[in-house]
Amino acid sequence: MAKRFLGFLITGLTAATLVMAADNPKPKPKPMPAAKAATDEKAAMEAMMKAATPGENHKKLEAFVGTFDVKVKMWEKPGAAPQESAGTSEGKMVLGGRYVHEDFQGTFMGQPFTGMGMTGYDNVQNKFVSTWADTMSTGIMTSTGKANASGNGMDMSASMADPVTG
């Protein structure tokens, strides 16, 4: 009985809150003066153009352009022997030098394996960003990182849903 009463009370309070919110609409903001709106629009356009312009970090992606023979090692758990496989990776610059698109063909766990990735440098976040999708999943892995200390690669952290644990 107490649970039913509590349920009715919560439902009633929720409905009363919604009615009060509907009866008291928020005041509309005052329009911005035309001169300030034009200045803000110009600043926004400049920020968008700066964010969209490839720079030095995009040139670093050119190291991943070409066709490469790839050896892959994957460890199921720390200390275990790695599973090894081979494949071919083809990378090419796309979208005006903003990204490198990678196509991978090979094997994984004795099965044919195909994957593709897109890596770029995000001028707004000041970091490298990447996506990866392949035939061993229906999810997309996302990665972010910085150039490594030697400047010849990237240190990336990646995440995706684990198919074993969800």
C-alpha positions as CSV (number, residue, x, y, z in Angstrom):
1,M,0.0,0.0,0.0
2,A,2.8,2.4,0.9
3,K,4.6,1.6,-2.4
4,R,1.4,2.4,-4.3
5,F,0.9,5.7,-2.5
6,L,4.5,6.6,-3.1
7,G,4.0,5.9,-6.8
8,F,0.9,8.0,-7.0
9,L,2.7,10.8,-5.1
10,I,5.7,10.8,-7.5
11,T,3.4,10.7,-10.5
12,G,1.3,13.6,-9.1
13,L,4.4,15.7,-8.4
14,T,5.8,15.1,-11.9
15,A,2.5,16.1,-13.5
16,A,2.3,19.2,-11.3
17,T,5.9,20.2,-12.3
18,L,5.1,19.8,-16.0
19,V,2.0,21.9,-15.7
20,M,3.8,24.6,-13.8
21,A,6.6,24.6,-16.4
22,A,4.0,24.9,-19.2
23,D,2.3,27.8,-17.5
24,N,5.5,29.7,-16.9
25,P,7.3,29.8,-20.3
26,K,10.9,31.1,-20.2
27,P,11.3,34.7,-21.4
28,K,12.6,35.0,-25.0
29,P,16.2,36.3,-25.3
30,K,16.5,39.8,-26.7
31,P,17.8,39.9,-30.3
32,M,21.5,40.7,-30.7
33,P,22.3,44.1,-32.2
34,A,23.0,43.8,-36.0
35,A,26.6,45.0,-35.7
36,K,27.5,42.5,-33.0
37,A,25.7,39.7,-34.9
38,A,27.9,40.5,-38.0
39,T,31.1,40.6,-35.9
40,D,30.2,37.3,-34.2
41,E,29.3,35.7,-37.6
42,K,32.7,36.9,-39.0
43,A,34.6,35.5,-36.0
44,A,32.7,32.2,-36.3
45,M,33.5,31.9,-40.0
46,E,37.2,32.6,-39.3
47,A,37.2,29.9,-36.6
48,M,35.6,27.5,-39.0
49,M,38.1,28.2,-41.7
50,K,41.0,27.8,-39.3
51,A,39.6,24.5,-38.0
52,A,39.2,23.2,-41.6
53,T,42.6,24.1,-42.9
54,P,45.2,21.3,-43.1
55,G,48.5,22.1,-41.4
56,E,51.8,20.6,-40.3
57,N,50.2,17.8,-38.4
58,H,48.3,16.7,-41.5
59,K,51.6,16.5,-43.4
60,K,52.7,13.9,-40.8
61,L,50.0,11.6,-42.1
62,E,51.8,11.3,-45.4
63,A,54.0,8.7,-43.8
64,F,51.1,6.3,-43.9
65,V,50.5,6.8,-47.6
66,G,51.5,3.9,-49.8
67,T,51.2,0.1,-49.9
68,F,52.8,-1.8,-47.0
69,D,53.3,-5.4,-46.1
70,V,52.1,-5.7,-42.5
71,K,52.9,-8.1,-39.7
72,V,50.2,-8.1,-37.0
73,K,50.7,-9.4,-33.5
74,M,47.8,-9.7,-31.0
75,W,48.0,-10.7,-27.4
76,E,45.0,-12.2,-25.8
77,K,46.3,-11.5,-22.3
78,P,49.6,-10.2,-20.8
79,G,52.4,-12.7,-20.8
80,A,50.7,-15.0,-23.4
81,A,52.4,-15.7,-26.8
82,P,51.1,-13.4,-29.5
83,Q,49.0,-14.6,-32.4
84,E,50.7,-13.5,-35.6
85,S,49.3,-12.8,-39.0
86,A,50.2,-10.9,-42.2
87,G,48.4,-8.6,-44.5
88,T,48.6,-5.6,-46.9
89,S,47.7,-2.1,-46.0
90,E,47.1,0.6,-48.6
91,G,46.9,4.2,-47.4
92,K,45.9,7.3,-49.4
93,M,45.3,10.9,-48.6
94,V,41.7,12.0,-49.0
95,L,39.5,15.0,-48.5
96,G,42.0,17.6,-49.5
97,G,44.9,16.2,-47.4
98,R,42.9,16.2,-44.2
99,Y,42.8,12.4,-43.6
100,V,44.6,9.3,-44.6
101,H,42.2,6.4,-45.6
102,E,43.6,2.9,-45.0
103,D,42.3,-0.3,-46.6
104,F,43.7,-3.5,-45.0
105,Q,43.5,-7.1,-46.3
106,G,44.9,-10.1,-44.5
107,T,44.0,-12.8,-42.0
108,F,43.2,-12.8,-38.3
109,M,42.9,-16.0,-36.2
110,G,43.2,-18.0,-39.4
111,Q,40.2,-16.3,-41.1
112,P,40.1,-13.7,-44.0
113,F,40.2,-10.2,-42.5
114,T,39.4,-6.9,-44.1
115,G,39.4,-3.5,-42.3
116,M,39.4,0.2,-43.1
117,G,40.4,3.2,-41.1
118,M,40.4,6.9,-41.3
119,T,43.0,9.0,-39.5
120,G,43.4,12.7,-39.3
121,Y,44.4,15.6,-37.1
122,D,41.7,17.6,-35.4
123,N,42.7,21.2,-35.3
124,V,40.0,22.0,-32.7
125,Q,41.0,19.3,-30.2
126,N,44.7,19.5,-31.1
127,K,45.1,15.8,-31.4
128,F,45.1,12.9,-33.9
129,V,41.8,11.1,-34.3
130,S,41.1,7.8,-35.9
131,T,38.3,5.4,-36.7
132,W,38.6,1.7,-37.5
133,A,36.0,-0.8,-38.8
134,D,36.6,-4.4,-39.9
135,T,35.0,-7.8,-40.6
136,M,35.6,-9.1,-37.1
137,S,33.1,-6.7,-35.6
138,T,30.0,-4.5,-36.3
139,G,31.3,-1.8,-34.0
140,I,33.7,1.1,-34.8
141,M,36.8,1.7,-32.8
142,T,37.7,5.3,-32.1
143,S,41.2,6.5,-31.2
144,T,42.8,9.7,-30.1
145,G,46.4,10.6,-29.4
146,K,49.5,12.8,-30.0
147,A,52.6,12.5,-32.1
148,N,55.2,10.4,-30.3
149,A,58.5,11.8,-28.9
150,S,60.5,10.8,-32.0
151,G,58.0,12.4,-34.3
152,N,57.8,9.4,-36.6
153,G,54.4,8.0,-35.4
154,M,51.6,8.5,-33.0
155,D,50.8,7.2,-29.5
156,M,47.0,6.5,-29.6
157,S,44.4,5.3,-27.1
158,A,41.5,3.4,-28.5
159,S,38.1,2.3,-27.3
160,M,35.2,0.2,-28.6
161,A,32.6,-2.1,-27.1
162,D,34.0,-5.5,-25.9
163,P,32.0,-8.3,-27.6
164,V,32.7,-10.6,-24.7
165,T,31.6,-8.4,-21.9
166,G,29.4,-6.0,-23.8
